Amino acid sequence: MRLPAEAAAARFCTPTGTATGADARCAGPCPDRPHAVTSGLDTVRLPGSHAYEAGLRVRGSSLHTRRTKPDARATKLNEAYSALHADAVRANRLAIMAVHNEIATVRDQLVTAEPYLAEEHRTQPDWHRNASEQARSYATLLNGTERQS
């Protein structure tokens, strides 16, 4: 007899449901270890880990959502850059500098919110801080050029 689609989806779309199925498959060759897979899960070994990991996912999701606005602003500023006159370029580069700093701050927070992606999140803030510094240097250079004119 088959399970209704909803029940099957609920059972196999959770880490424990998938692991329970793996336990069942492993029970045949290893009858002495009926919970070979689920006994190693943090949710079984550490009761509070499920809520903790769910909290991390919520925090990570909100940080990714928060990051979309500065990403969009950066894209818009970079697209506008090529059409600007020299005097407006400085303001554009100062704006892009601020956006890169904001993105770097969010990425720094993602390191702890998404520890499984920490390595990727660690490299991104450095990249954005470097881009911010380059934009600042360019804006400073333009400022010096404007004073000499």
Disulfide bonds with the S-S distance in Angstrom:
none
